[in-house]
Amino acid sequence: MMHLVAIVFGLGRLRPGPGTWGSLGALPLTWALHVLGGPWLVLIVALLLIPLGVAAAKAEMAATGDSDPSHVVIDEVVGQMIALLPVTFGAWAMGAGVLALWPGWIAAFVLFRLFDIWKPWLVGKLDARGDVWGLMADDIVAGVFAALVTILFAGLAHGLLM
């Protein structure tokens, strides 16, 4: 079961770019969670997936002997969900349908992938740890960075920061 969690039920086996597939898998999950319970459910599930992801990634790393197996994408799912939090909370606060904020979905997705691949500053330092916490934490921080820039873009788009 932990193997299926680590590879997010097969998304980690898709090529090319298993990390991108993992991020894409987080989009319908986040939408469904938002519809079922709003942004607070999205936040709670993202937080619960952190220890589950750590356990699943640790088991997969032990099974493969690889410190950063590319097929482990639970970290991308968590990071992408974090990046989408401003979108889901924004829709909830405005009483809008979450899909009405589609530019935010695109921004959060692209920004998360950018930070996850580019690995600036703290993201790169965490990734360089070479352990299970580095594997998870770099994507968590990439998700936080993407969320912050998504908020900045929303403020600019809506004239709040001009």
Buried (B, 14 or more C-beta within 10 A) or exposed (E): EBBEBBBBEEBBEBEEEBBBBBBBBBBEBBBEBBEEEBBEBBBEBBEEBBEBBBBBBBBBBEEBEEEBBEBBBBBBBBBBBBBBBBBBBBBBEEEEEBEEBEEBBEBBBBBBBBBBEEBEEBBBBBBEBEBBBBBBBBBBBBBBBBBEBBBBBBEEEEEEEE
